């Protein structure tokens, strides 16, 4: 992402970043709930859609790139929510090491 080619108007999707919070279930395990971390403007770019066989049935995977303004508290394992759609954050990186933008590599979670 070059500075000359970047338009802040691209950040037009309002997303919510959520982080997992584990709570003991009383039986020695834990349950995971999602806690809201931040609400941000983002650009959502679909990258790839593919089908594959998983557990003897056909499954699909849709990957997206989400671009937000720089934050240091977003990491893999969290998720982004946009209009009821959930995107599992796999990895994050700063595309030009300027701490201006953060790119989130995600896959869309199907209900």
FIGUBA-451721 format. One record per atom (N, C-alpha, C, O): residue in three letters; x, y, z. Coordinates in pm, whole numbers, plus 50000, padded with zeros to 5 digits. Example, Ala and Ser with C-alpha at 12.3 -4.5 7.8 and 13.67 -1.06 7.14 Angstrom:
// FIGUBA-451721
ALA513194943150780 ALA512304955050780 ALA513204967050780 ALA514244966850846 SER512854977550708 SER513674989450714 SER512905000350787 SER513415011450804 
// end
This chain:
// FIGUBA-451721
UNK500854988450000 UNK500005000050000 UNK500905012250000 UNK501595014750099 UNK500905019749894 UNK501755031549886 UNK501015043549943 UNK499785044149941 UNK501775053049993 UNK501165065050050 UNK500455073249943 UNK499385078749969 UNK501035073949825 UNK500445082049718 UNK499125076049671 UNK498225083449631 UNK498985062949676 UNK497775056449627 UNK496725054049733 UNK495725047449704 UNK496905059149852 UNK495965056649961 UNK494945067849972 UNK495295079649969 UNK493695064149984 UNK492605073749999 UNK491875070550129 UNK491265059850139 UNK491905079350230 UNK491215076450356 UNK489725073750339 UNK489105067850427 UNK489135078050228 UNK487725075250201 UNK487435060550181 UNK486285056350183 UNK488485052550160 UNK488325038050146 UNK487845031650276 UNK487215021050273 UNK488145037950389 UNK487735032450518 UNK486265035950540 UNK485945045350612 UNK485375028150477 UNK483955031650479 UNK483085021050545 UNK481865022650549 UNK483675010450596 UNK482924999950665 UNK483155001350815 UNK484305001850860 UNK482095002050893 UNK482205003251039 UNK482244989151096 UNK481244981951089 UNK483384985251152 UNK483524971851208 UNK483734972651359 UNK484094983051414 UNK483494961351423 UNK483734960151567 UNK484784949151585 UNK484644938151533 UNK485834952251660 UNK486854942351692 UNK486484936251826 UNK486194943351923 UNK486494922951832 UNK486174915751955 UNK487324906551992 UNK488004901151905 UNK487524904752122 UNK488564895652169 UNK487914884652253 UNK486904886952320 UNK488504872652251 UNK487924861652329 UNK488244863252477 UNK489344867352515 UNK487274859852559 UNK487454860052704 UNK487014846352756 UNK485864842452741 UNK487944839352817 UNK487654825952870 UNK487164827253014 UNK487764834353095 UNK486054820253046 UNK485534819953182 UNK485384805453225 UNK484924797153146 UNK485754802253348 UNK485624788453396 UNK484174784053393 UNK483264791753425 UNK483944771453355 UNK482574766453348 UNK482174758453471 UNK481064753153478 UNK483054757453568 UNK482734750353692 UNK482974735453686 UNK482854728653788 UNK483304730253569 UNK483554715853555 UNK484994713253512 UNK485314702653457 UNK485864722853539 UNK487264721153503 UNK487624726253364 UNK488794726253327 UNK486644730553288 UNK486884735953154 UNK486614750853153 UNK486554757353257 UNK486434755853035 UNK486124769953022 UNK485244772352900 UNK485244764452805 UNK484504783152905 UNK483704787052790 UNK484264800452740 UNK484814808352816 UNK484114802652611 UNK484654814752551 UNK483514824252514 UNK482564820452446 UNK483634836352561 UNK482704847052525 UNK483514857552450 UNK484734857852459 UNK482824866052376 UNK483494876352299 UNK483204889952359 UNK482054893452384 UNK484274897752382 UNK484184910952442 UNK484604921452339 UNK485604919852270 UNK483824931952329 UNK484124942552233 UNK485374950152275 UNK485494954452390 UNK486314951752181 UNK487554958952207 UNK487474973152152 UNK487844982752220 UNK487004974552027 UNK486964987751962 UNK486004987451845 UNK485714976751790 UNK485524999051806 UNK484735000651684 UNK485555009751593 UNK485935020751632 UNK485815005051469 UNK486735011751379 UNK486155013151239 UNK485245005851201 UNK486695022551163 UNK486415023351021 UNK487425014550950 UNK488605014350986 UNK486975007250849 UNK487844997650781 UNK487524997050632 UNK486465001450588 UNK488444991550559 UNK488214987750419 UNK488174972550419 UNK489064966050475 UNK487174966750356 UNK487054952250347 UNK487254948250202 UNK486514952650114 UNK488274939950178 UNK488594935350043 UNK488484920150037 UNK489274913350101 UNK487524914749962 UNK487474900149943 UNK488704895849863 UNK489084902449767 UNK489314884749903 UNK490514879949835 UNK490284866949759 UNK490624865949641 UNK489714856949827 UNK489624843749767 UNK488454836149826 UNK488154837249945 UNK487794828449743 UNK486754819249788 UNK487094805649730 UNK487374804549610 UNK487064795349814 UNK487354781849764 UNK486564771549841 UNK486144773849954 UNK486364760349777 UNK485674749049839 UNK486694738149867 UNK487664736549794 UNK486444730849974 UNK487304719550008 UNK486484709450089 UNK485424712650142 UNK486994697450096 UNK486314686950172 UNK486874686850313 UNK488084685950333 UNK485984687750410 UNK486364687250551 UNK485354678350622 UNK484144680550613 UNK485844668350693 UNK484984658950766 UNK483924652950675 UNK482754652050712 UNK484334648750558 UNK483464642250460 UNK482294650650410 UNK481284645150367 UNK482434663750415 UNK481424672250352 UNK482114684350289 UNK483224687950326 UNK481434690350195 UNK481984701650122 UNK481884714250208 UNK480804717550257 UNK483004721050226 UNK483044733350304 UNK483634744450217 UNK484344741850120 UNK483334756650252 UNK483894767850177 UNK484664776850271 UNK484344778150390 UNK485694783250217 UNK486494792750290 UNK486554805550208 UNK486884805250090 UNK486244816650271 UNK486314829550206 UNK487294838150285 UNK487104840350405 UNK488334842950218 UNK489324851150288 UNK489164865750247 UNK488784868950135 UNK489464874550341 UNK489344888950321 UNK490574895850380 UNK491264890550467 UNK490804907750332 UNK491814916750390 UNK491044928650444 UNK490264934850371 UNK491244931850571 UNK490634943550632 UNK491754953350662 UNK492784949550718 UNK491554965850625 UNK492564976150650 UNK491954986450744 UNK490874991750719 UNK492664989150854 UNK492224998850954 UNK493385008250985 UNK494525005850944 UNK493095018751058 UNK494175027351104 UNK494975019651210 UNK494435010951278 UNK496235023051224 UNK497155015851312 UNK496635014851455 UNK496155024651512 UNK496735003051510 UNK496485000251652 UNK497474989551693 UNK497844981051612 UNK497914989851818 UNK498844979551863 UNK498164969051950 UNK498834960452007 UNK496834969651963 UNK496134960152049 UNK495254950251972 UNK494414943652032 UNK495444949251841 UNK494704939551760 UNK495684928551719 UNK496794931251674 UNK495244915951735 UNK496144904651708 UNK495364892851654 UNK494134892651658 UNK496094883051604 UNK495484870551561 UNK494734864151676 UNK495144865451792 UNK493654857151645 UNK492844850951749 UNK491624859251785 UNK490684854351847 UNK491644871851746 UNK490484880451768 UNK489554879051647 UNK489824871251556 UNK488464886651646 UNK487594886551530 UNK487054900551505 UNK487014908951594 UNK486634902851380 UNK485984915251341 UNK484554911951303 UNK484294901351245 UNK483634920751335 UNK482224918751304 UNK481754930551219 UNK481974942151253 UNK481094927251107 UNK480554937551019 UNK479164933050973 UNK479034923050903 UNK478144940451013 UNK476754937450976 UNK476384922750997 UNK475774916550910 UNK476754917451112 UNK476424903651144 UNK477394893251089 UNK477334881551128 UNK478274897151000 UNK479284887950946 UNK480484888051041 UNK480864898451093 UNK481064876351062 UNK482204874951152 UNK483444871051073 UNK483414861750992 UNK484544878051096 UNK485804875551030 UNK486854871851135 UNK487194879951220 UNK487344859551127 UNK488384855051220 UNK489714861151178 UNK490124859551063 UNK490384868251268 UNK491654874551237 UNK492764864251253 UNK492984858951362 UNK493454861351142 UNK494524851551142 UNK495874857951172 UNK496684852251246 UNK496114869751116 UNK497394876651134 UNK497194891451108 UNK496234895451042 UNK498114899551160 UNK498094913951135 UNK499494918351095 UNK500494912451136 UNK499554928851014 UNK500864934650982 UNK500724949150940 UNK499674953550894 UNK501814956450956 UNK501924970450915 UNK502534970350775 UNK503704966950760 UNK501774974050671 UNK502234972050534 UNK503484979750495 UNK504254975150411 UNK503704991450553 UNK504904999050516 UNK505715003450637 UNK506545012450627 UNK505474997050752 UNK506204999750877 UNK506135014350919 UNK507055019450983 UNK505045021150884 UNK504915035250921 UNK503985037451041 UNK503865048651090 UNK503355026651087 UNK502385027451196 UNK501215036651162 UNK500665043551248 UNK500845036651033 UNK499675044350990 UNK498495035250964 UNK497355039150990 UNK498735023250915 UNK497665013850882 UNK497995000150939 UNK499154997050966 UNK496964992150956 UNK497134978451001 UNK496294969750908 UNK495114972350887 UNK496914959450853 UNK496224950250762 UNK495904937550840 UNK496784931550902 UNK494634933650836 UNK494184921550905 UNK493894910950801 UNK493064912950713 UNK494584899750809 UNK494294888250722 UNK493234879950792 UNK493434875650906 UNK492104877550724 UNK490974871050790 UNK490344860250703 UNK490554859750582 UNK489584851650768 UNK488664842650698 UNK487284844950757 UNK487134847350877 UNK486284844350672 UNK484914846750717 UNK484374834250784 UNK484464823350728 UNK483824835750903 UNK483214824650976 UNK481784822950928 UNK481014832550927 UNK481444810850890 UNK480074807950848 UNK479294802850967 UNK479834795251047 UNK478004806850982 UNK477204802151096 UNK476924787351090 UNK476264782051179 
// end
